Amino acid sequence: VQLVESGGGLVQPGGSLTLSCAASGFTFSRYVMSWFRQAPGKEREFVAAISGVVGVTNYADSVKGRFTISRDNAKNTAYLQMNSLKPEDTAVYYCRAVINNSVYWGQGTQVTVSS
């Protein structure tokens, strides 16, 4: 199993970024994909999740209405569209898959929201 995030960077408050998580080594469409984030000095926290085939989504209250999670099962890729970014969204963003009770994480991608 391999998860590779990309798309992070520096953005001004109010700006947008789209993160990608390219997956391999498992049947992507069968599993929930999630995004988490970890800010300096804080615990890793849940951001959003999307189910496999049907694509049911769930969001943390702090990002509802601003972030959108999606997936392309043909490309084995999950996405996180982030709009109206705030300085408090600054963190390393990780994608996660839980497969047969084993948890897999990507290496993370840094998102910095600053003027």
C-alpha positions as CSV (number, residue, x, y, z in Angstrom):
1,V,0.0,0.0,0.0
2,Q,1.3,3.4,-0.9
3,L,-0.3,6.8,-0.5
4,V,1.4,9.9,-1.9
5,E,0.1,13.4,-1.2
6,S,0.8,16.4,-3.4
7,G,-0.5,19.9,-3.9
8,G,0.5,21.7,-0.7
9,G,2.1,25.1,-0.6
10,L,1.9,28.7,0.6
11,V,-1.3,30.5,0.0
12,Q,-2.7,33.8,1.3
13,P,-5.8,33.9,3.6
14,G,-8.9,33.5,1.6
15,G,-7.1,31.6,-1.1
16,S,-7.6,28.0,-2.4
17,L,-5.6,24.9,-2.8
18,T,-6.4,21.4,-4.0
19,L,-4.5,18.4,-2.5
20,S,-4.2,15.0,-4.2
21,C,-3.6,11.6,-2.7
22,A,-2.5,9.0,-5.2
23,A,-3.0,5.5,-4.0
24,S,-1.6,2.1,-5.1
25,G,-1.3,-1.4,-3.8
26,F,-5.0,-2.0,-3.0
27,T,-8.4,-2.0,-4.6
28,F,-9.0,1.8,-4.2
29,S,-12.7,1.9,-4.9
30,R,-13.5,-0.5,-2.0
31,Y,-12.2,1.7,0.8
32,V,-13.0,4.9,2.7
33,M,-10.3,7.6,2.1
34,S,-9.7,10.2,4.7
35,W,-7.8,13.4,5.1
36,F,-6.2,14.4,8.4
37,R,-4.0,17.4,9.4
38,Q,-1.5,18.1,12.1
39,A,-0.4,21.6,13.1
40,P,2.8,22.3,15.0
41,G,2.4,21.4,18.6
42,K,-1.0,19.8,18.1
43,E,-2.4,16.4,17.7
44,R,-3.3,15.0,14.3
45,E,-7.0,15.7,13.6
46,F,-9.7,14.5,11.3
47,V,-10.6,16.7,8.3
48,A,-12.8,14.8,5.9
49,A,-13.6,11.3,4.6
50,I,-15.3,9.8,1.6
51,S,-16.7,6.3,1.2
52,G,-15.7,4.0,-1.6
53,V,-18.2,3.5,-4.4
54,V,-21.2,5.7,-3.3
55,G,-19.0,8.6,-2.2
56,V,-20.7,9.5,1.0
57,T,-18.8,12.4,2.7
58,N,-18.1,13.5,6.2
59,Y,-16.4,16.7,7.4
60,A,-15.0,18.2,10.6
61,D,-17.0,21.2,11.7
62,S,-14.1,23.5,11.3
63,V,-13.9,22.9,7.5
64,K,-17.6,22.4,6.6
65,G,-18.7,24.7,3.8
66,R,-15.0,25.5,2.9
67,F,-13.4,22.1,2.0
68,T,-14.7,19.4,-0.4
69,I,-13.4,15.9,-0.5
70,S,-13.8,13.8,-3.7
71,R,-12.3,10.8,-5.4
72,D,-11.7,9.4,-8.9
73,N,-11.8,5.6,-8.6
74,A,-10.5,5.3,-12.2
75,K,-7.4,7.2,-11.3
76,N,-7.0,5.8,-7.7
77,T,-6.8,9.3,-6.4
78,A,-8.5,11.2,-3.6
79,Y,-8.7,15.0,-3.5
80,L,-9.3,17.8,-1.0
81,Q,-10.4,21.1,-2.4
82,M,-9.8,23.8,0.1
83,N,-11.4,27.2,-0.3
84,S,-11.5,30.3,1.9
85,L,-8.4,29.2,3.7
86,K,-7.5,30.6,7.1
87,P,-4.2,30.9,9.0
88,E,-5.5,28.2,11.4
89,D,-5.7,25.8,8.4
90,T,-1.9,25.8,8.4
91,A,-0.7,22.2,8.9
92,V,0.7,19.1,7.4
93,Y,-2.1,17.3,5.6
94,Y,-2.1,13.5,5.4
95,C,-4.3,11.1,3.6
96,R,-5.2,7.8,5.3
97,A,-6.7,4.4,4.3
98,V,-7.7,1.7,6.7
99,I,-7.5,-1.7,5.0
100,N,-8.3,-4.9,6.8
101,N,-7.8,-3.2,10.2
102,S,-4.4,-1.8,9.2
103,V,-3.9,2.0,9.0
104,Y,-1.9,3.4,6.2
105,W,-0.7,7.1,6.0
106,G,0.9,9.1,3.3
107,Q,4.0,11.2,4.0
108,G,2.1,14.4,4.2
109,T,2.1,17.7,2.4
110,Q,2.6,21.1,4.0
111,V,-0.1,23.8,3.7
112,T,0.8,27.2,4.9
113,V,-1.8,30.0,5.0
114,S,-0.1,33.4,5.5
115,S,0.0,36.9,4.1
